[in-house]
Amino acid sequence: MDAATLTYDTLRFEYEDFPETKEPVWILGRKYSVFTEKEEILLDVTSRLWFTYRKNFPAIGGTGPTSDTGWGCMLRCGQMIFAQALVCRHLGRDWRWIKGKRQMDNYFSVLNAFIDKKDSYYSIHQIAQMGVGEGKSIGQWYGPNTVAQVLKKLATFDTWSSLAVHIAMDNTVVMEEIRRLCQSNFPCAGAAACPAVESDVLYNGYPEEAGVRDRLSLWKPLVLLIPLRLGLTEINEAYIETLKHCFMMPQSLGVIGGKPNSAHYFIGYVGEELIYLDPHTTQPAVESNDSGCLPDESFHCQHPPCRMSIAELDPSIAVGFFCNTEEDFNDWCQQIKKLSLVRGALPTFELVERQPSHFSNPDVLNLTPDSSDADRLERFFDSEDEDFEILSL
């Protein structure tokens, strides 16, 4: 069996199974050499939060599923890309997880936001139940656009992270729209969770100092998710170089995508292969032990990562970026503009200063587009219909 196609249910890989190549390895904005930095590559991969199928968790909605095996892979990928945003937000991109080493409290606060229980911000329970509002019944497979819309809604309740989540639709990123979103700290999203500065109310059990500091800052950290369709039934090779450059940007959160029952979280590339974390392993649900500690080893993939040819990527994806400061966002914009000048790299989306007159503004009017728009976007980004015709939009 090719090492690139092994799943995490197999035995642990040997380090030599990672390709011996002169090509650089890119992992979420970091460049590595496989010859001199193999340990660093593996440590970076292991440090990403890895969310897989789980079983025996509390029933979703009280009477629903107790496992997401077979239907929750895109939900888990959504958790992984959003968890990377929270890691960058609270721990920094250079933070590393080392087995057996005691981690800081913020790490466990991030991890607890995704634990499989109903009161965790981004749990499988919250995503599945919030998805009902997006037209998805509990236990139904999501596409990348749907999970992005759901995560955006859930983030409004996470006052500890205080994120501005923007989903760029119609293959267009509007800079003015994002600046307005990130600079509008008053009132906070989820206004009831934002007491006066003098208040000693805790922020949902998370550090109060962070909430106060963030409300006084001039820029809300940005999570930018861009649903894209890079072809009809397979990826157009003209987009491949542009997609590679997305993994090279320091703001990269990676890419989520895949077909039903085969969604993956892509975190980088080497040569013509994508590097990804695979959620298709069923593990027992994890609960805090008697001392209140949360066993965390199963949330980190301690194997060299899976790989697949870029040409095999399903064309329906969502690309993610995190801009902690306004300077990060400005730098990202400059990189995107330069990318449009790269020979042989066809832009996957358009970056514009102001919103075209024919656009609606979901961030100002509603959390999601109206039902007719949502139906259209669902067909475009999450289509599973082999007879899909782009001209029908």
Disulfide bonds with the S-S distance in Angstrom:
none
